[in-house]
C-alpha cells in the first residue's frame, strides 16, 4: 500500500474519530455542531458508526470537525 503523506486521515478509523470527538466535545456539543439524529437522540458509537458509514455527507462533516479539532 502506498503512503499518503498529504492525507491527515490516513490510518485513522471512523471509530477513532468518533471517540476523539465524544471525548473532546461530548454528544450534546457534537449534536449542536452537526445536527443529525444519531448525535441528538440516544447517541452511541455503534449507532453513529452505522449511520455515518451509509451517509457520505454526514461522514464528511464529522471528518471536517475532527480535522478542525486537531488543528489541521
C-alpha positions as CSV (number, residue, x, y, z in Angstrom):
1,X,0.0,0.0,0.0
2,X,1.3,3.4,-0.9
3,X,1.9,6.0,1.7
4,X,-0.5,9.0,1.8
5,X,1.6,11.9,3.3
6,X,-0.9,14.6,2.3
7,X,-3.9,12.8,3.8
8,X,-4.3,13.7,7.5
9,X,-7.0,11.0,7.9
10,X,-4.8,8.2,6.6
11,X,-4.7,5.4,9.2
12,X,-7.4,6.9,11.3
13,X,-10.6,4.9,11.6
14,X,-14.1,6.4,11.8
15,X,-14.4,4.8,15.2
16,X,-11.3,6.5,16.4
17,X,-12.6,9.8,15.0
18,X,-15.9,9.5,16.9
19,X,-14.3,8.5,20.1
20,X,-12.0,11.5,19.9
21,X,-14.9,13.9,19.2
22,X,-17.0,12.5,22.0
23,X,-14.1,12.9,24.4
24,X,-13.3,16.4,23.1
25,X,-16.8,17.8,22.6
26,X,-19.3,15.4,24.1
27,X,-22.5,14.2,22.4
28,X,-24.5,17.4,23.1
29,X,-22.0,19.7,21.5
30,X,-21.5,17.4,18.6
31,X,-25.3,17.4,18.0
32,X,-25.2,21.2,18.0
33,X,-22.3,21.4,15.6
34,X,-23.7,18.6,13.3
35,X,-27.4,18.3,13.6
36,X,-28.0,14.6,12.9
37,X,-30.3,12.3,14.9
38,X,-27.6,9.8,15.8
39,X,-25.9,12.6,17.9
40,X,-29.0,14.1,19.4
41,X,-31.3,11.2,20.1
42,X,-29.9,8.3,22.3
43,X,-26.4,8.7,20.9
44,X,-23.9,5.8,20.8
45,X,-20.7,5.0,19.0
46,X,-22.4,1.9,17.4
47,X,-25.5,3.8,16.0
48,X,-23.3,6.7,14.8
49,X,-20.9,4.4,13.0
50,X,-23.8,2.6,11.3
51,X,-25.3,5.9,10.1
52,X,-22.0,7.6,9.1
53,X,-20.9,4.6,7.1
54,X,-24.0,4.8,5.0
55,X,-24.2,8.6,4.7
56,X,-21.2,10.2,2.9
57,X,-22.3,13.9,3.5
58,X,-22.6,13.3,7.3
59,X,-19.3,11.4,7.4
60,X,-17.6,14.3,5.6
61,X,-18.9,16.8,8.2
62,X,-17.7,14.5,11.0
63,X,-14.2,14.2,9.4
64,X,-14.1,18.0,8.9
65,X,-15.0,18.6,12.6
66,X,-12.3,16.1,13.6
67,X,-9.7,17.9,11.5
68,X,-10.7,21.3,13.0
69,X,-10.4,19.8,16.5
70,X,-6.8,18.6,15.9
71,X,-5.8,21.8,14.2
72,X,-5.4,20.5,10.6
